[in-house]
Amino acid sequence: MSKDVFLAIADPTRRKILGLLSANDMTVNSLAKHFPVSRPAISKHLKVLNQAGLVTEQKIGRERYYHLQPEPLIVVYDWIMTYEKFWKERLAKLKTYLDKNP
Amino acid sequence: MKRDIVIEVVYPHPPEKVWKALTDPNALAEWLMENDFEPRVGHKFQFRTEPKGGWSGIVDCEVLELDPPRRLSYSWKSEQLDTVVTFTLEPVAEGTRLRLEHTGFEGFKAILVSFILSKGWKKKILRQNLPEILAKLTT
């Protein structure tokens, strides 16, 4: 599941879609207005986001609205934060290596 | 907005020695990860470690820059994210100042910031010390 999240946000169009949905629930048509790509292309992106658990859809009247679910992003946040720790630890290990070897 | 990871360390060792530790596969295996690195621009290699949580433990890399003993750079692709790791070595009185820059997180960090600042972020995450989270992502 978390693999899907990284794949989902690796694409800049999908990141922009999520950004728009973070302000308001929107329909495909409203979303598509913000992009130079076709409506079906946006639908495809929404499918990927849905698969990652980042958006849900709800029918209100005749319209289908997309809603942002940000919880899966916690794994991304954790992952980015771990890198800083990772490098600090490795550079400390490098020091040990250098001190140990002539 | 802080976009990259930048860490500087001074080692009491000459640059040539530090360079060797950065470019010798056996040395790298000791302090970084198992690898098939070769000091050759264009060389594609991998770092491998135990998979942990959602992480496969595999990083796909390609040597981008090689300027001994001053600058080494390779791409670092992990979990769909293309980033770049750059080591810069500067001789100083105490030995070598090593600067590590890990860049390419902009898109991911930007999206996290926009969520934290929007209504989309739930209270339970906010309770996890919002100021600290924002500071880490935006300084």
gemmi code that builds the backbone of each chain (N, CA, C; Angstrom):
import gemmi

chains = {
    "A": [
        ("MET", (0.842, -1.215, 0.000), (0.000, 0.000, 0.000), (0.870, 1.255, 0.000)),
        ("SER", (1.913, 1.256, 0.831), (2.728, 2.474, 0.894), (3.505, 2.669, -0.393)),
        ("LYS", (3.789, 1.568, -1.098), (4.460, 1.673, -2.389), (3.582, 2.475, -3.345)),
        ("ASP", (2.261, 2.253, -3.260), (1.320, 2.986, -4.098), (1.358, 4.473, -3.798)),
        ("VAL", (1.551, 4.805, -2.538), (1.564, 6.222, -2.165), (2.742, 6.939, -2.811)),
        ("PHE", (3.914, 6.330, -2.768), (5.080, 6.963, -3.385), (4.889, 7.104, -4.883)),
        ("LEU", (4.346, 6.075, -5.493), (4.084, 6.125, -6.925), (3.076, 7.232, -7.212)),
        ("ALA", (2.061, 7.322, -6.361), (1.024, 8.323, -6.558), (1.574, 9.744, -6.535)),
        ("ILE", (2.438, 10.040, -5.581), (2.895, 11.429, -5.480), (4.171, 11.720, -6.252)),
        ("ALA", (4.701, 10.731, -6.930), (5.887, 10.960, -7.755), (5.539, 11.822, -8.974)),
        ("ASP", (4.278, 11.854, -9.353), (3.879, 12.597, -10.539), (3.434, 14.019, -10.169)),
        ("PRO", (3.991, 15.054, -10.846), (3.654, 16.436, -10.490), (2.183, 16.800, -10.719)),
        ("THR", (1.549, 16.214, -11.731), (0.129, 16.480, -11.959), (-0.698, 15.953, -10.792)),
        ("ARG", (-0.367, 14.774, -10.343), (-1.108, 14.218, -9.204), (-0.870, 15.024, -7.943)),
        ("ARG", (0.364, 15.536, -7.782), (0.623, 16.375, -6.606), (-0.240, 17.625, -6.673)),
        ("LYS", (-0.369, 18.160, -7.862), (-1.183, 19.376, -8.016), (-2.660, 19.068, -7.749)),
        ("ILE", (-3.120, 17.922, -8.212), (-4.507, 17.515, -7.942), (-4.743, 17.446, -6.441)),
        ("LEU", (-3.812, 16.826, -5.731), (-3.953, 16.717, -4.280), (-3.968, 18.098, -3.629)),
        ("GLY", (-3.133, 18.978, -4.146), (-3.094, 20.345, -3.631), (-4.446, 21.031, -3.782)),
        ("LEU", (-5.065, 20.857, -4.947), (-6.377, 21.464, -5.190), (-7.432, 20.858, -4.277)),
        ("LEU", (-7.383, 19.540, -4.110), (-8.377, 18.867, -3.265), (-8.190, 19.188, -1.785)),
        ("SER", (-6.987, 19.622, -1.426), (-6.767, 19.947, -0.010), (-7.569, 21.175, 0.386)),
        ("ALA", (-7.955, 21.984, -0.602), (-8.774, 23.164, -0.313), (-10.255, 22.821, -0.361)),
        ("ASN", (-10.662, 22.069, -1.355), (-12.082, 21.737, -1.546), (-12.261, 20.401, -2.235)),
        ("ASP", (-13.382, 19.752, -1.964), (-13.761, 18.572, -2.742), (-14.116, 19.078, -4.136)),
        ("MET", (-13.722, 18.306, -5.142), (-13.980, 18.781, -6.519), (-14.401, 17.648, -7.440)),
        ("THR", (-15.059, 18.015, -8.527), (-15.418, 17.037, -9.552), (-14.278, 16.954, -10.564)),
        ("VAL", (-14.336, 15.926, -11.408), (-13.309, 15.770, -12.437), (-13.271, 16.992, -13.342)),
        ("ASN", (-14.443, 17.472, -13.720), (-14.500, 18.634, -14.623), (-13.824, 19.859, -14.023)),
        ("SER", (-14.139, 20.132, -12.752), (-13.519, 21.295, -12.101), (-12.012, 21.128, -12.016)),
        ("LEU", (-11.567, 19.911, -11.720), (-10.133, 19.648, -11.631), (-9.470, 19.841, -12.993)),
        ("ALA", (-10.108, 19.288, -14.026), (-9.506, 19.304, -15.362), (-9.245, 20.718, -15.859)),
        ("LYS", (-10.040, 21.676, -15.402), (-9.869, 23.075, -15.835), (-8.491, 23.623, -15.473)),
        ("HIS", (-7.864, 23.013, -14.441), (-6.576, 23.526, -13.978), (-5.386, 22.967, -14.742)),
        ("PHE", (-5.665, 22.058, -15.692), (-4.563, 21.373, -16.360), (-4.691, 21.436, -17.875)),
        ("PRO", (-3.558, 21.377, -18.580), (-3.608, 21.364, -20.038), (-3.871, 19.970, -20.606)),
        ("VAL", (-4.236, 19.003, -19.760), (-4.482, 17.651, -20.247), (-5.983, 17.370, -20.270)),
        ("SER", (-6.348, 16.265, -20.912), (-7.758, 15.937, -21.099), (-8.412, 15.433, -19.813)),
        ("ARG", (-9.717, 15.448, -19.825), (-10.485, 14.940, -18.683), (-10.207, 13.473, -18.405)),
        ("PRO", (-10.180, 12.616, -19.425), (-9.824, 11.212, -19.175), (-8.447, 11.052, -18.534)),
        ("ALA", (-7.510, 11.928, -18.904), (-6.172, 11.859, -18.307), (-6.260, 12.146, -16.812)),
        ("ILE", (-7.077, 13.134, -16.463), (-7.265, 13.461, -15.044), (-7.938, 12.287, -14.321)),
        ("SER", (-8.893, 11.662, -14.982), (-9.564, 10.494, -14.384), (-8.572, 9.389, -14.082)),
        ("LYS", (-7.624, 9.200, -14.987), (-6.598, 8.167, -14.792), (-5.761, 8.493, -13.560)),
        ("HIS", (-5.409, 9.757, -13.437), (-4.629, 10.175, -12.272), (-5.413, 9.952, -10.989)),
        ("LEU", (-6.703, 10.250, -11.045), (-7.546, 10.086, -9.848), (-7.634, 8.609, -9.457)),
        ("LYS", (-7.595, 7.748, -10.458), (-7.638, 6.312, -10.187), (-6.396, 5.886, -9.408)),
        ("VAL", (-5.245, 6.396, -9.832), (-3.996, 6.078, -9.133), (-4.041, 6.590, -7.695)),
        ("LEU", (-4.552, 7.797, -7.533), (-4.640, 8.393, -6.202), (-5.605, 7.610, -5.319)),
        ("ASN", (-6.686, 7.152, -5.936), (-7.678, 6.365, -5.215), (-7.078, 5.045, -4.737)),
        ("GLN", (-6.307, 4.434, -5.613), (-5.650, 3.171, -5.299), (-4.681, 3.315, -4.131)),
        ("ALA", (-4.097, 4.500, -4.023), (-3.140, 4.753, -2.946), (-3.840, 5.167, -1.653)),
        ("GLY", (-5.163, 5.280, -1.721), (-5.907, 5.683, -0.528), (-5.858, 7.173, -0.263)),
        ("LEU", (-5.397, 7.926, -1.255), (-5.239, 9.370, -1.054), (-6.491, 10.167, -1.391)),
        ("VAL", (-7.373, 9.600, -2.207), (-8.652, 10.261, -2.471), (-9.789, 9.254, -2.375)),
        ("THR", (-10.961, 9.774, -2.005), (-12.170, 8.958, -2.046), (-13.172, 9.713, -2.903)),
        ("GLU", (-14.171, 8.996, -3.427), (-15.161, 9.689, -4.225), (-16.547, 9.511, -3.630)),
        ("GLN", (-17.361, 10.532, -3.846), (-18.709, 10.523, -3.306), (-19.653, 11.147, -4.310)),
        ("LYS", (-20.781, 10.452, -4.539), (-21.749, 10.990, -5.485), (-22.709, 11.906, -4.736)),
        ("ILE", (-22.784, 13.152, -5.210), (-23.742, 14.093, -4.614), (-24.620, 14.591, -5.745)),
        ("GLY", (-25.869, 14.138, -5.728), (-26.757, 14.428, -6.853), (-26.232, 13.659, -8.059)),
        ("ARG", (-25.992, 14.379, -9.135), (-25.511, 13.725, -10.341), (-23.994, 13.811, -10.467)),
        ("GLU", (-23.385, 14.542, -9.564), (-21.955, 14.775, -9.670), (-21.164, 13.843, -8.771)),
        ("ARG", (-19.949, 13.523, -9.233), (-19.050, 12.709, -8.417), (-17.943, 13.628, -7.895)),
        ("TYR", (-17.869, 13.736, -6.585), (-16.873, 14.609, -5.964), (-15.713, 13.809, -5.413)),
        ("TYR", (-14.514, 14.350, -5.571), (-13.333, 13.703, -5.025), (-12.886, 14.424, -3.764)),
        ("HIS", (-12.473, 13.605, -2.799), (-12.130, 14.122, -1.477), (-10.741, 13.610, -1.083)),
        ("LEU", (-9.960, 14.508, -0.521), (-8.603, 14.149, -0.119), (-8.568, 13.381, 1.202)),
        ("GLN", (-7.797, 12.301, 1.230), (-7.534, 11.553, 2.462), (-6.042, 11.621, 2.733)),
        ("PRO", (-5.581, 12.525, 3.591), (-4.131, 12.719, 3.720), (-3.374, 11.698, 4.578)),
        ("GLU", (-4.083, 10.856, 5.317), (-3.391, 9.946, 6.245), (-2.275, 9.114, 5.619)),
        ("PRO", (-2.467, 8.586, 4.415), (-1.378, 7.783, 3.832), (-0.075, 8.554, 3.666)),
        ("LEU", (-0.143, 9.872, 3.701), (1.082, 10.668, 3.526), (2.020, 10.585, 4.717)),
        ("ILE", (1.509, 10.080, 5.828), (2.367, 9.956, 7.004), (3.597, 9.121, 6.672)),
        ("VAL", (3.420, 8.097, 5.852), (4.544, 7.229, 5.519), (5.601, 8.005, 4.720)),
        ("VAL", (5.156, 8.953, 3.915), (6.097, 9.775, 3.143), (6.853, 10.712, 4.069)),
        ("TYR", (6.117, 11.314, 4.978), (6.727, 12.208, 5.956), (7.795, 11.468, 6.760)),
        ("ASP", (7.447, 10.285, 7.249), (8.400, 9.483, 8.019), (9.633, 9.178, 7.199)),
        ("TRP", (9.397, 8.827, 5.948), (10.487, 8.436, 5.059), (11.457, 9.588, 4.823)),
        ("ILE", (10.918, 10.782, 4.570), (11.790, 11.936, 4.359), (12.557, 12.250, 5.636)),
        ("MET", (11.881, 12.211, 6.759), (12.534, 12.543, 8.026), (13.621, 11.535, 8.372)),
        ("THR", (13.447, 10.293, 7.975), (14.462, 9.285, 8.311), (15.756, 9.486, 7.551)),
        ("TYR", (15.677, 10.108, 6.393), (16.892, 10.309, 5.614), (17.930, 11.166, 6.332)),
        ("GLU", (17.463, 12.201, 6.988), (18.416, 13.068, 7.696), (19.131, 12.260, 8.768)),
        ("LYS", (18.364, 11.449, 9.483), (18.916, 10.605, 10.548), (19.863, 9.569, 9.940)),
        ("PHE", (19.448, 9.010, 8.823), (20.234, 8.000, 8.123), (21.623, 8.530, 7.798)),
        ("TRP", (21.670, 9.703, 7.183), (22.967, 10.255, 6.777), (23.832, 10.639, 7.975)),
        ("LYS", (23.227, 11.153, 9.018), (24.017, 11.496, 10.213), (24.667, 10.247, 10.778)),
        ("GLU", (23.898, 9.161, 10.810), (24.442, 7.903, 11.336), (25.558, 7.370, 10.451)),
        ("ARG", (25.339, 7.435, 9.126), (26.348, 6.889, 8.208), (27.622, 7.696, 8.235)),
        ("LEU", (27.502, 9.011, 8.331), (28.705, 9.855, 8.369), (29.471, 9.627, 9.667)),
        ("ALA", (28.757, 9.242, 10.717), (29.434, 8.896, 11.971), (30.169, 7.567, 11.782)),
        ("LYS", (29.544, 6.662, 11.053), (30.190, 5.374, 10.768), (31.420, 5.580, 9.884)),
        ("LEU", (31.345, 6.564, 9.005), (32.496, 6.884, 8.148), (33.661, 7.345, 9.010)),
        ("LYS", (33.347, 8.135, 10.012), (34.400, 8.608, 10.914), (35.074, 7.423, 11.594)),
        ("THR", (34.270, 6.492, 12.075), (34.808, 5.295, 12.720), (35.696, 4.524, 11.754)),
        ("TYR", (35.238, 4.406, 10.520), (36.003, 3.690, 9.504), (37.348, 4.375, 9.266)),
        ("LEU", (37.318, 5.697, 9.118), (38.547, 6.454, 8.841), (39.519, 6.360, 10.013)),
        ("ASP", (38.982, 6.447, 11.220), (39.842, 6.394, 12.406), (40.466, 5.019, 12.560)),
        ("LYS", (39.741, 3.996, 12.130), (40.191, 2.619, 12.315), (41.235, 2.216, 11.271)),
        ("ASN", (41.149, 2.808, 10.090), (42.030, 2.401, 8.995), (43.112, 3.434, 8.724)),
        ("PRO", (44.361, 2.970, 8.478), (45.446, 3.939, 8.237), (45.306, 4.624, 6.887)),
    ],
    "B": [
        ("MET", (12.485, 27.993, 1.404), (12.082, 26.717, 2.004), (13.247, 25.740, 1.936)),
        ("LYS", (13.481, 25.088, 3.037), (14.581, 24.119, 3.044), (14.190, 22.931, 2.198)),
        ("ARG", (14.957, 22.692, 1.171), (14.547, 21.624, 0.285), (15.446, 20.412, 0.370)),
        ("ASP", (16.694, 20.642, 0.778), (17.647, 19.552, 0.720), (18.100, 19.134, 2.102)),
        ("ILE", (18.800, 18.007, 2.104), (19.521, 17.600, 3.307), (20.952, 18.049, 3.089)),
        ("VAL", (21.482, 18.838, 4.003), (22.883, 19.260, 3.924), (23.527, 18.989, 5.271)),
        ("ILE", (24.575, 18.202, 5.254), (25.292, 17.898, 6.505), (26.772, 18.095, 6.256)),
        ("GLU", (27.430, 18.773, 7.171), (28.880, 18.965, 7.056), (29.579, 18.360, 8.257)),
        ("VAL", (30.668, 17.648, 7.997), (31.456, 17.054, 9.078), (32.931, 17.283, 8.770)),
        ("VAL", (33.717, 17.563, 9.786), (35.163, 17.672, 9.585), (35.812, 16.405, 10.120)),
        ("TYR", (36.585, 15.756, 9.267), (37.288, 14.545, 9.680), (38.781, 14.850, 9.796)),
        ("PRO", (39.433, 14.334, 10.851), (40.881, 14.562, 10.987), (41.684, 13.618, 10.092)),
        ("HIS", (41.406, 13.692, 8.814), (42.080, 12.825, 7.836), (42.222, 13.606, 6.538)),
        ("PRO", (43.274, 13.308, 5.741), (43.457, 14.050, 4.495), (42.390, 13.724, 3.462)),
        ("PRO", (42.111, 14.674, 2.543), (41.063, 14.470, 1.529), (41.231, 13.197, 0.710)),
        ("GLU", (42.472, 12.848, 0.389), (42.674, 11.660, -0.453), (42.177, 10.399, 0.257)),
        ("LYS", (42.371, 10.385, 1.572), (41.941, 9.221, 2.338), (40.406, 9.166, 2.431)),
        ("VAL", (39.814, 10.333, 2.648), (38.353, 10.390, 2.718), (37.768, 10.021, 1.360)),
        ("TRP", (38.393, 10.526, 0.295), (37.935, 10.210, -1.059), (37.936, 8.712, -1.294)),
        ("LYS", (38.982, 8.052, -0.857), (39.083, 6.604, -1.038), (37.929, 5.901, -0.323)),
        ("ALA", (37.600, 6.375, 0.885), (36.502, 5.760, 1.639), (35.155, 5.965, 0.947)),
        ("LEU", (35.083, 7.033, 0.135), (33.822, 7.333, -0.568), (33.702, 6.580, -1.884)),
        ("THR", (34.835, 6.104, -2.399), (34.805, 5.541, -3.750), (35.287, 4.097, -3.849)),
        ("ASP", (35.680, 3.523, -2.713), (36.092, 2.131, -2.736), (34.909, 1.270, -2.288)),
        ("PRO", (34.476, 0.313, -3.121), (33.284, -0.478, -2.788), (33.370, -1.194, -1.433)),
        ("ASN", (34.539, -1.690, -1.088), (34.680, -2.375, 0.198), (34.527, -1.422, 1.368)),
        ("ALA", (35.118, -0.229, 1.223), (34.973, 0.781, 2.272), (33.510, 1.185, 2.403)),
        ("LEU", (32.866, 1.440, 1.253), (31.457, 1.834, 1.253), (30.585, 0.790, 1.936)),
        ("ALA", (30.907, -0.470, 1.706), (30.122, -1.547, 2.321), (30.223, -1.493, 3.833)),
        ("GLU", (31.338, -0.998, 4.329), (31.520, -0.942, 5.780), (30.753, 0.188, 6.434)),
        ("TRP", (30.811, 1.388, 5.828), (30.165, 2.508, 6.523), (28.830, 2.915, 5.921)),
        ("LEU", (28.563, 2.519, 4.669), (27.300, 2.920, 4.047), (26.414, 1.696, 3.811)),
        ("MET", (26.579, 1.049, 2.696), (25.775, -0.162, 2.437), (26.503, -1.054, 1.441)),
        ("GLU", (26.090, -2.285, 1.359), (26.583, -3.200, 0.334), (26.335, -2.564, -1.029)),
        ("ASN", (27.274, -2.732, -1.967), (27.150, -2.016, -3.235), (27.972, -2.644, -4.315)),
        ("ASP", (27.758, -2.172, -5.549), (28.651, -2.543, -6.645), (29.116, -1.257, -7.336)),
        ("PHE", (29.537, -0.337, -6.507), (30.017, 0.953, -6.989), (31.324, 0.811, -7.762)),
        ("GLU", (31.488, 1.640, -8.768), (32.780, 1.775, -9.456), (32.996, 3.248, -9.748)),
        ("PRO", (34.194, 3.756, -9.516), (34.429, 5.188, -9.715), (34.535, 5.551, -11.189)),
        ("ARG", (33.390, 5.561, -11.871), (33.377, 5.799, -13.318), (32.073, 6.530, -13.633)),
        ("VAL", (32.183, 7.672, -14.296), (30.965, 8.425, -14.626), (30.096, 7.576, -15.544)),
        ("GLY", (28.818, 7.528, -15.228), (27.888, 6.732, -16.025), (27.666, 5.340, -15.477)),
        ("HIS", (28.525, 4.920, -14.537), (28.370, 3.571, -13.973), (27.078, 3.472, -13.170)),
        ("LYS", (26.302, 2.451, -13.481), (25.044, 2.230, -12.765), (25.275, 1.151, -11.706)),
        ("PHE", (24.810, 1.416, -10.505), (25.034, 0.463, -9.426), (23.887, 0.500, -8.425)),
        ("GLN", (23.989, -0.341, -7.420), (22.952, -0.374, -6.392), (23.571, -0.383, -5.008)),
        ("PHE", (22.833, 0.194, -4.068), (23.127, 0.004, -2.650), (22.060, -0.947, -2.152)),
        ("ARG", (22.463, -1.885, -1.329), (21.492, -2.846, -0.830), (21.624, -3.030, 0.674)),
        ("THR", (20.459, -3.064, 1.310), (20.440, -3.352, 2.744), (19.166, -4.110, 3.083)),
        ("GLU", (18.985, -4.435, 4.351), (17.788, -5.181, 4.751), (16.535, -4.366, 4.484)),
        ("PRO", (15.507, -4.980, 3.905), (14.250, -4.238, 3.737), (13.675, -3.903, 5.112)),
        ("LYS", (13.088, -2.716, 5.208), (12.563, -2.281, 6.512), (11.237, -1.562, 6.304)),
        ("GLY", (10.200, -2.034, 6.982), (8.882, -1.398, 6.852), (8.439, -1.480, 5.411)),
        ("GLY", (8.145, -0.348, 4.814), (7.708, -0.350, 3.417), (8.883, -0.249, 2.452)),
        ("TRP", (10.102, -0.098, 2.983), (11.248, 0.148, 2.114), (11.869, -1.166, 1.637)),
        ("SER", (12.159, -1.242, 0.360), (12.721, -2.451, -0.219), (14.165, -2.678, 0.200)),
        ("GLY", (14.843, -1.607, 0.626), (16.251, -1.737, 1.003), (17.186, -1.635, -0.185)),
        ("ILE", (16.627, -1.318, -1.356), (17.461, -1.212, -2.559), (17.421, 0.210, -3.086)),
        ("VAL", (18.586, 0.731, -3.409), (18.672, 2.061, -4.005), (19.375, 1.924, -5.353)),
        ("ASP", (18.757, 2.479, -6.391), (19.374, 2.445, -7.718), (20.115, 3.742, -7.963)),
        ("CYS", (21.369, 3.613, -8.381), (22.219, 4.806, -8.527), (22.966, 4.825, -9.848)),
        ("GLU", (23.423, 6.026, -10.182), (24.307, 6.190, -11.340), (25.308, 7.285, -11.018)),
        ("VAL", (26.587, 7.022, -11.285), (27.611, 8.029, -10.998), (27.444, 9.202, -11.968)),
        ("LEU", (27.292, 10.397, -11.425), (27.076, 11.585, -12.256), (28.340, 12.431, -12.380)),
        ("GLU", (29.014, 12.625, -11.256), (30.204, 13.468, -11.267), (31.316, 12.806, -10.484)),
        ("LEU", (32.521, 12.940, -10.999), (33.663, 12.343, -10.340), (34.835, 13.290, -10.530)),
        ("ASP", (35.231, 14.002, -9.463), (36.320, 14.960, -9.571), (37.227, 14.764, -8.362)),
        ("PRO", (38.116, 13.731, -8.447), (38.932, 13.393, -7.274), (39.944, 14.483, -6.935)),
        ("PRO", (40.198, 14.719, -5.674), (39.456, 14.181, -4.536), (38.433, 15.187, -4.015)),
        ("ARG", (37.789, 15.947, -4.934), (36.989, 17.090, -4.482), (35.480, 16.892, -4.493)),
        ("ARG", (34.978, 16.181, -5.501), (33.525, 16.154, -5.643), (33.062, 14.842, -6.242)),
        ("LEU", (32.068, 14.271, -5.622), (31.494, 13.018, -6.085), (29.980, 13.152, -6.029)),
        ("SER", (29.336, 12.745, -7.114), (27.887, 12.876, -7.127), (27.270, 11.670, -7.817)),
        ("TYR", (26.185, 11.131, -7.252), (25.454, 10.073, -7.942), (23.963, 10.207, -7.696)),
        ("SER", (23.217, 9.715, -8.655), (21.771, 9.738, -8.506), (21.404, 8.650, -7.505)),
        ("TRP", (20.291, 8.868, -6.825), (19.865, 7.970, -5.743), (18.369, 7.789, -5.920)),
        ("LYS", (17.998, 6.673, -6.494), (16.578, 6.471, -6.762), (16.018, 5.407, -5.829)),
        ("SER", (15.034, 5.832, -5.041), (14.443, 4.933, -4.076), (12.969, 5.276, -3.928)),
        ("GLU", (12.104, 4.258, -3.930), (10.663, 4.510, -3.767), (10.147, 5.552, -4.750)),
        ("GLN", (10.466, 5.385, -6.012), (9.946, 6.264, -7.062), (10.509, 7.675, -7.030)),
        ("LEU", (11.320, 7.972, -6.079), (11.826, 9.339, -6.000), (13.257, 9.416, -6.534)),
        ("ASP", (13.461, 10.320, -7.479), (14.796, 10.545, -8.040), (15.476, 11.663, -7.285)),
        ("THR", (16.523, 11.305, -6.572), (17.263, 12.342, -5.842), (18.731, 12.259, -6.234)),
        ("VAL", (19.517, 13.203, -5.737), (20.943, 13.210, -6.041), (21.730, 13.392, -4.756)),
        ("VAL", (22.763, 12.586, -4.611), (23.649, 12.691, -3.448), (24.971, 13.262, -3.923)),
        ("THR", (25.451, 14.315, -3.277), (26.726, 14.933, -3.662), (27.632, 15.076, -2.455)),
        ("PHE", (28.858, 14.622, -2.607), (29.888, 14.798, -1.575), (30.896, 15.824, -2.070)),
        ("THR", (31.188, 16.804, -1.254), (32.211, 17.788, -1.594), (33.271, 17.766, -0.497)),
        ("LEU", (34.543, 17.649, -0.903), (35.629, 17.559, 0.068), (36.484, 18.816, 0.014)),
        ("GLU", (36.718, 19.399, 1.179), (37.514, 20.614, 1.236), (38.629, 20.428, 2.248)),
        ("PRO", (39.873, 20.613, 1.816), (40.969, 20.491, 2.790), (40.914, 21.657, 3.777)),
        ("VAL", (40.992, 21.334, 5.056), (41.037, 22.357, 6.098), (42.183, 22.028, 7.045)),
        ("ALA", (42.496, 22.957, 7.908), (43.633, 22.755, 8.812), (43.489, 21.458, 9.605)),
        ("GLU", (42.255, 21.155, 10.010), (42.034, 19.979, 10.867), (41.972, 18.677, 10.067)),
        ("GLY", (41.954, 18.797, 8.745), (41.844, 17.581, 7.940), (40.987, 17.817, 6.705)),
        ("THR", (39.774, 17.282, 6.714), (38.886, 17.433, 5.558), (37.499, 17.828, 6.026)),
        ("ARG", (36.934, 18.841, 5.384), (35.528, 19.147, 5.627), (34.734, 18.433, 4.547)),
        ("LEU", (33.870, 17.524, 4.969), (33.038, 16.794, 4.024), (31.630, 17.350, 4.075)),
        ("ARG", (31.128, 17.712, 2.911), (29.770, 18.239, 2.820), (28.924, 17.242, 2.046)),
        ("LEU", (27.846, 16.811, 2.672), (26.926, 15.906, 2.001), (25.654, 16.664, 1.670)),
        ("GLU", (25.250, 16.614, 0.403), (23.978, 17.220, 0.025), (23.120, 16.149, -0.619)),
        ("HIS", (21.907, 16.003, -0.115), (20.975, 15.054, -0.705), (19.781, 15.874, -1.174)),
        ("THR", (19.690, 16.049, -2.487), (18.684, 16.956, -3.050), (17.637, 16.200, -3.853)),
        ("GLY", (16.499, 16.879, -4.086), (15.459, 16.277, -4.905), (14.170, 16.012, -4.165)),
        ("PHE", (14.105, 16.420, -2.914), (12.891, 16.158, -2.139), (11.823, 17.231, -2.302)),
        ("GLU", (12.132, 18.252, -3.089), (11.250, 19.432, -3.172), (9.785, 19.078, -3.348)),
        ("GLY", (9.481, 18.277, -4.370), (8.089, 17.966, -4.669), (7.386, 17.316, -3.502)),
        ("PHE", (8.039, 16.361, -2.868), (7.414, 15.647, -1.758), (7.235, 16.554, -0.551)),
        ("LYS", (8.262, 17.336, -0.259), (8.153, 18.223, 0.896), (7.081, 19.287, 0.665)),
        ("ALA", (7.029, 19.801, -0.550), (6.045, 20.846, -0.852), (4.645, 20.329, -0.614)),
        ("ILE", (4.411, 19.083, -1.006), (3.064, 18.549, -0.852), (2.732, 18.340, 0.624)),
        ("LEU", (3.712, 17.936, 1.401), (3.453, 17.754, 2.830), (3.158, 19.091, 3.492)),
        ("VAL", (3.902, 20.122, 3.109), (3.671, 21.443, 3.680), (2.263, 21.919, 3.338)),
        ("SER", (1.857, 21.754, 2.094), (0.535, 22.255, 1.701), (-0.567, 21.520, 2.451)),
        ("PHE", (-0.345, 20.261, 2.794), (-1.370, 19.553, 3.547), (-1.424, 20.006, 4.992)),
        ("ILE", (-0.248, 20.163, 5.581), (-0.213, 20.584, 6.975), (-0.906, 21.927, 7.131)),
        ("LEU", (-0.722, 22.795, 6.137), (-1.302, 24.130, 6.240), (-2.758, 24.171, 5.792)),
        ("SER", (-3.263, 23.077, 5.277), (-4.642, 23.079, 4.785), (-5.563, 22.381, 5.774)),
        ("LYS", (-6.845, 22.383, 5.426), (-7.817, 21.738, 6.303), (-7.668, 20.226, 6.255)),
        ("GLY", (-6.959, 19.734, 5.251), (-6.898, 18.300, 5.021), (-6.198, 17.493, 6.120)),
        ("TRP", (-5.435, 18.143, 6.936), (-4.627, 17.399, 7.904), (-5.403, 17.191, 9.189)),
        ("LYS", (-5.500, 15.963, 9.607), (-6.349, 15.688, 10.764), (-5.694, 16.065, 12.077)),
        ("LYS", (-6.528, 16.233, 13.092), (-6.066, 16.714, 14.394), (-4.992, 15.830, 14.999)),
        ("LYS", (-5.076, 14.526, 14.799), (-4.120, 13.643, 15.466), (-2.695, 13.893, 14.990)),
        ("ILE", (-2.578, 14.336, 13.729), (-1.251, 14.635, 13.227), (-0.781, 15.987, 13.757)),
        ("LEU", (-1.713, 16.926, 13.847), (-1.377, 18.241, 14.375), (-0.862, 18.144, 15.799)),
        ("ARG", (-1.449, 17.208, 16.544), (-1.029, 17.049, 17.932), (0.435, 16.629, 18.014)),
        ("GLN", (0.920, 15.983, 16.967), (2.321, 15.558, 16.946), (3.259, 16.736, 16.737)),
        ("ASN", (2.957, 17.818, 17.414), (3.874, 18.948, 17.367), (4.005, 19.613, 15.994)),
        ("LEU", (2.976, 20.279, 15.615), (2.939, 20.967, 14.324), (4.099, 21.932, 14.111)),
        ("PRO", (4.432, 22.775, 15.102), (5.539, 23.713, 14.873), (6.830, 23.013, 14.497)),
        ("GLU", (7.074, 21.889, 15.139), (8.312, 21.160, 14.868), (8.311, 20.593, 13.454)),
        ("ILE", (7.178, 20.052, 13.055), (7.053, 19.481, 11.721), (7.251, 20.565, 10.662)),
        ("LEU", (6.586, 21.694, 10.858), (6.691, 22.794, 9.899), (8.127, 23.310, 9.833)),
        ("ALA", (8.752, 23.421, 10.988), (10.128, 23.925, 11.023), (11.039, 23.022, 10.221)),
        ("LYS", (10.857, 21.747, 10.352), (11.716, 20.800, 9.643), (11.509, 20.869, 8.147)),
        ("LEU", (10.305, 21.198, 7.738), (9.997, 21.193, 6.310), (10.200, 22.532, 5.640)),
        ("THR", (10.247, 23.590, 6.435), (10.232, 24.901, 5.792), (11.368, 25.855, 6.127)),
        ("THR", (12.318, 25.493, 6.961), (13.406, 26.464, 7.270), (14.259, 26.710, 6.040)),
    ],
}
model = gemmi.Model(1)
for chain_id, residues in chains.items():
    chain = gemmi.Chain(chain_id)
    for i, (resn, *xyz) in enumerate(residues, 1):
        res = gemmi.Residue()
        res.name, res.seqid = resn, gemmi.SeqId(i, " ")
        for name, pos in zip(("N", "CA", "C"), xyz):
            atom = gemmi.Atom()
            atom.name, atom.element = name, gemmi.Element(name[0])
            atom.pos, atom.b_iso = gemmi.Position(*pos), 0.0
            res.add_atom(atom)
        chain.add_residue(res)
    model.add_chain(chain)
structure = gemmi.Structure()
structure.add_model(model)
structure.setup_entities()
